[in-house]
Amino acid sequence: MNITLVAEIVFWFSAGALLYTYAGYPLLVALVSSLRPRAVRRGVYEPSVSVIITAYNEERDLAAKLENTLQLDYRRDLLEVIVASDCSTDRTDEIARGFAARGVRLHVQPERLGKTAAQNAAVEQAHGEIILFSDATSIYQPKVLRAMMPNFADPSVGCVAGRLVYVDPADSGVGRGARSYWDYETFLKRHESRVCSLIGASGCLYAVRRSAYVPLYHEACSDFIIATKMVEQGLRAVYEPEAVCMEETNRRTNKELEMRVRVIAQTFTDLWRHRAMLNPFKSGFYAVQLVSHKLMRYFVPFFLLAILIASVLLARGSFLFLTVLLAQLTCYLAAVAAWLLERAGVRSRWLVLPQYFVLANVASVIACYKFVRGERYARWEPNREQVRPLQTPTIARHKAR
């Protein structure tokens, strides 16, 4: 077998894998959700709810978050609010105690073990039938609980995830890229929920039956693996687009890269620990979702590298492969140019997509390397821009997905 034939095989295999990841799987899950939708039997359901806000050095946003939570449209006698502070060193604990007269409880971790450990400890103290997890930087629309709770009338539903809307007042390139990426993710969430189950939730807004919650290991990406924990129990996680929260995107490439590396590395750990769920004979179509949405997505940079090398070897004798090579190089150069312009304080709308595409795939490579080396994440550091006031948002109905 000569090198040209090997290069062609590698090229077409990798191109096919890339095409399936970004287009084939979305088409597959959309088709299956249309032909065989699994409806949620919504009904009247008004359980007690414990809202757990996990915080580490959130003095900038916590007061506004607590005001927003206490103003939710839900019976106050059924609503419990707990701030789980992971050994904060700023005014976070003081701010939480300032709301004690209004029913807010503060739990302070005796040792800083990370977000998931703080969530586990807070759940042990919670009294609600439903546990809703939130971040200190997320602002909810008033009716999020009214939108989410009817889904729990279906006994097969163990987790309900809301819709996260990213905003970026600075209109940064990274922010625009993150919003475009999230629109794509939201499309998948909607159809995955109808087919079988979500494979993950937005960490700033998801609710779980107290009876179905399983304490998680400290380095878990809790908002991802919670869906798998539901499926393991014969339950499902579903998406509720009418339950809306807002959160600001990162504005700088380095902050977004750090966040994505951490999340992907944690997800690799979760997938490895639950690798049995990747077997379709055990978990059915859910395994297809995990492999397609997560593993294939995180392996994209390796497909791209294989396509690049094969294109270099084949470009001399083929216009097609030369065109593919030039297209790849143009994309990567555009991403570098966007990064340099960002450092110079210059915005460029035309370079947003290649910039974020390359950023996401670089994050996958770094996270894979860290996972293979045995590095694990548990603690987290908030990525915050300069101080700005938070306000309760109004989301236009036409943005519902």
N, C-alpha and C positions, 0 to 999 in steps of 0.2 A: 504493500500500500504506500503510494508516494505521498509526499508532504502536501501537494495541492489537494488531493482527495481528502486527506485528513482535515485540512483547513476548511474545506467546503462542508464536511460533515459537522465540524465544530460550529461553523458559522450558522448553518441552517438550524441545528439543534438549539443553539443559544437564541437565535432570532425567534424561533417558535416559542421558546419558553418565555421570552420577553413579551411577545405578542399576547400569549395566553394570560400572563400576569396582569397586564394593564387593560386588555380589551376582551380576551376570551372569557376570563372568569366573571367580570361584570356582566357580560351578555348571558352567560350560563345562569348565574344566580337570578338575574332579572327574568329570564325565561321560566325557570323553575318556579319562582314566586308568583308568576302570572298563571301558570298551568296548575300548580298544586299549592295554593296559599294555605297557610295554617293560621286560621283566624284566632283572635283573642276574644274570649267570651267576657266582655266587659259588663259590669253591673254596678249597682249601688253598693259602695263600700267605703266606710269612714272609720278606719282603725286609728288607734293611737300611734303617733309618729315621733321618733327620736331623731332629731337632726344633729349629726356629729360633724363639727367643723374642726378639722385637723390643722394645727398652726405651729409654725416655728418662726419666731421673729416677724410677726405680722402686724406690728403696731400701726403701720401706714393704713391698712385696709380693714382691720378687724371691727372697729366701731361701726363703720358703714355697713359691713356685712351683717353684723348682729341686728342693726336697725332694720335692714332689708328682710332678715329672717323673721323677726318678730312682727312684721307687717304682712306676712303671707296670709292669704285668704283661706284660713282653716280654723276650726274651733280651738280656741286657746287652751282649753282644758285637755285637749287631745294632743297638744304639741309640747314636746320637750326639746330643749336646746342645750347641747353639751359642747364646750370648747375643749379639745384635747391638745394640750400644749406639750410639745416635745422638748422640754427643758429650754424654753425661750429665754434669751438673755436681754431682751429689750423690754418694752412696756406691755407686751402682749398679755401677760397674766393680770397685770393691774387693770387693763382695759376690760378684760373679761369679768373680773370681780366687780367692776363698776356697774355691770348689768345684773348682778345677783338679785337685786330687789325686783327685777322684772322676770325672774325665773330662770335665768341662764346659769348653768352649772359649769364649773371649771374643774377639769382633771389635769393635773400636772404629773408628767411621767417622772419617776424617781431617777431614771437614767435615760440619756438620749439614745434611743434605739431605732429611730426612724418613723416614717409616716405610718407604715402598716402596723407596727407594734403599738403605736398610739391609738390607731383605730381599734385594734383588738381589745385594748384595755378599756376604751370608752364603751364599746359594745357590751362588755361585761357589766357595766354600770347602768346601761340604758334600760328603760322600762317599756318602750314602745313595741307594738306588734310589728311595725315596719321601721327599719333603720335607713335613714337617708344620709348619704355621705356627701360632704361639700368641702370646697376649698375656701379660704378666707378672701380670695380675690374674685370669687364668682358672685355675680348679682343676678337674682332670680326675678322673673315676672311673678306677680302676685298669685296667679292661679296654678303654679307648678304642681302643688299637691293635689288640687282638684282634678288636674289632668292625669296624674300618675296613678292615684289610688284605685280608680275603677278597674284597672288592669289586674289588680290583685284579687278581684272577685273570681278570676279564673284560677282554679287550684293548681293548674300546670305551670303558672307563672311564678318564678322565684325571685326575679330581679327585673326592675323596670329602669331603663336609661332615658334621660331627657335629651333635648337637643341643645348642643352648645353652639353659640354664635360668636365667632371671633370678631373683635373690632380692633382697629388701629388708628387712633386719632392722629398719629404722626404720618400716616399714609406711607410707611416705609416699604422698601422692596421686600424685605423678609416678611413683613406683615401681609403684604399682598400675596406672596407665595404661599404662606401658611393658610390663608383663607381659601385659595384655589385648591390646595391639597385637601382641606377639610370639606369642601363641597363634594369632592370625589368620594371621600370617606363616608360622608352622610348618605350619598346614593347607595353605597354598599350596605350600610347599616339598615336602611329602610327595607331593602330586599332580603337581607340575611334574616332579619326579624320575622318576615313573612314566611320564609322557607322552613326554618328550623329554630334557630336561636341566634342572638347576637354572639359574637366571639369576644366582645369587650364592650366596655361602657366609657363614657366621658367621666373622668375622675371627679369632676366638679359637680356632677348631678346624676346620681343613681341611687335607687332604693332597693333594699333586700328584705325579704321576710326574716324576722328575727329567728324563727325556728329553723331556717335554712342556712343561716350564716355559719361558716366554718372558720375558726381562727386560722390566720395565714402565717406562714413563715415570714420573718422580718424583711427579707430581701425581695419579697414578691411585689410584682406590679399589680396591686390589688384591683384596680379598675379593669385590668385585662383578665386576670385569672378568675375573677368572681363569676364570670359567665360559665367557664368550664366547671367550676364547683357546683353550679346549678345543674348543668347537664349530667354530671356524675350522679346527682341525686334523682334523676328522672324529671327535672324541672327545666325551664327555659328562661332565657333573658330576652326581653322584648324592648322595642324602641317606641317611645312616645313623643312624636314631633311637636305636640302642643305644649309640652313642658319645656320651657325655654329659659336658658340662662346665658349671660354674656360674660366674656372674659377678654382681656386685652392680649394681643399676640406679643411675642418678643419682637423687638425692633432691630436687633443687631444679630449678625450672622453667628458670632461666637456664642451668644446666649442660646440661640435656637439649636445650634450644633450640640452644645452641652446637654440641653434638655433631651434631644432626640437620642443621643448616645446612651444616656442613662435609661431612658424608657426601653430602647431596643435591647440593651444588655439585660435588663430585668426580664423582658419578654423571652429572650433566649433561655434564661434560667427557668422560667415558668414552663416553657414548651418542653424542655428537657425533663423536668420533674414529672410532667404529665404526658410524656411521649406516647403512652398507651392510647391516649385520646386521638392520636394521629392515625390510628388504625380504623379504616371505614367499617371493618367487620365488628368493631366494638362500639363505635359512636356514629356510624352511618354518615349522612351528608355533613354532619358537623365536622368530621375529619377532613372532608373536602374543603370546607370553609377555612379551617385552620391552616392546612397546607397551602391553599391558594392565596389566602389573604395575608398570611403572616410569613411562612417560610419562603414561598416563592418571591414575595416582595423583598424580603431581606437578602435574598440571593441575587437580586437584580444587578448589583455592581459586578458580580462575578460573571454574569451573562454578558454584561457590557464589556468587560475586559476581554473575554473570549472573542466577542465580535470584533473588537478593535484589533487584536492580534491577528485574527484570521483575515480581516480586511487588509491589513498591511501586507500579508503574504500573498493575497490574491489580487490586489489593486493593479499591479503592473499589467496584467493581461485581461482585465475586465473593466468596462465602463461602470457596470453596476456596483462592483465592490469598491471602485475608486470613489464613486458618488457617496456610498455609505461611509467610507473612511473620512471623506471631507465633511460630511454632515456631522459625524461624531466630533471631529476636531473643532468644528465651528461651535458646537454646543459647549464644549469644555472651555474654549477660549472666551466665549460669551460669559460663562459663569465666573471665570477669573476676572474679566473686565468689570463685571457687576460688583465683585468683591472690592476691587481697587477703587471703583467709583464711590462705593459706600464709605470706604476709609477716607476718601477725599471730601465726603459730605455731598456728593452729587447723586441725584435720584435718576433712575432710568427704567421706565415702565416696560420697555421692550426686552429687557434682560431678566425680568422677574422669574419667568418660568424656568429657563435654563439654570439660573442661580439656585432656585430652591430644589430643582431636580438633582443637581449635583450635590448640594448640601445634604439632602436626605440619603443619598447613596453613599457619600463619604461617611455619614454617621453610621450606616449599616456596617461598613467595613471596620470602623473603629470599634463598634460594639461587639462585633464578632470576634475580633482580636482580644478584647478584654474578657469576653466570656471564655474563650479557649484557654486564656492564661489563668483563669480561675478568679478573676476580679469580680466582686459582687457589690451591689449597691443596696443600702438600706436607708442611711441618712440622706436627707435632701437639703439643699440650700435654695431658698427662694431667689428666683431671677427677677429682680425688680428694677424698673427704670426710675426716673426722678419722681418725686412726690407729686401727686395730682389728686384732686377730689374725685370720689366715686359718686355716681348718681344712679338711681334706679332707672333702667332703660325702658323704652317703649319699642317693641319690635314690630315692624310692619307685617301685616298678615301675608303679604305676597312673598315674604321670605321663607315661609313655612316649607319644610321639605319632608 
